Amino acid sequence: MKNLLYIFLFTLVSCASSQINKIDNSDLTGTWHWTNTDGGFGNHIHKTPEKLGKSIQLTLLKNYQFSISENGVVVSKGTYSLAMKKSIYTHQQERFIQLSNDQQYPGIVLSGIIRLQKPDVLEISDNNYDGLGSTFARAK
């Protein structure tokens, strides 16, 4: 009986601690349309869906799953994590998104400092000097 109590308490503490360590993602969940990527050395990179000829969507789910769609077709999916890292821009701890297996999409920043500029505008910056940042608009 005593062993059952220990197992129950261990399970309860394990589940509680794993949920406490999750960084809130409720404001990030939804489907986001990529609008542009800018930056680079001397701010020479400027990419848009029109220039690439592709419509890209990033979907972030509450259960920390993501998918990337190109022209309406899912091309990648997996999990993502959020951690707190020091931003080179604000010198403060900010949320940092990392996609599983370091998923990448050419011309779009998908891992880095993630923040909402407005409720419907999401930015992901690679947190590098002379780096890149991508902007996304929330799907209506």
Rosetta blueprint (number, residue, H / E / L):
1 M L
2 K H
3 N H
4 L H
5 L H
6 Y H
7 I H
8 F H
9 L H
10 F H
11 T H
12 L H
13 V H
14 S H
15 C H
16 A H
17 S H
18 S H
19 Q H
20 I H
21 N L
22 K L
23 I L
24 D L
25 N L
26 S L
27 D L
28 L L
29 T L
30 G E
31 T E
32 W E
33 H E
34 W E
35 T E
36 N E
37 T E
38 D E
39 G E
40 G L
41 F H
42 G H
43 N H
44 H L
45 I E
46 H E
47 K E
48 T L
49 P H
50 E H
51 K H
52 L H
53 G L
54 K L
55 S L
56 I E
57 Q E
58 L E
59 T E
60 L E
61 L L
62 K L
63 N L
64 Y L
65 Q E
66 F E
67 S E
68 I E
69 S E
70 E E
71 N L
72 G L
73 V E
74 V E
75 V E
76 S E
77 K E
78 G E
79 T E
80 Y E
81 S E
82 L E
83 A E
84 M E
85 K E
86 K E
87 S L
88 I L
89 Y L
90 T L
91 H L
92 Q L
93 Q E
94 E E
95 R E
96 F E
97 I E
98 Q E
99 L E
100 S H
101 N H
102 D H
103 Q L
104 Q L
105 Y E
106 P L
107 G L
108 I E
109 V L
110 L L
111 S L
112 G E
113 I E
114 I E
115 R E
116 L E
117 Q E
118 K E
119 P L
120 D L
121 V E
122 L E
123 E E
124 I E
125 S E
126 D L
127 N L
128 N L
129 Y L
130 D L
131 G L
132 L E
133 G E
134 S E
135 T E
136 F E
137 A E
138 R E
139 A L
140 K L
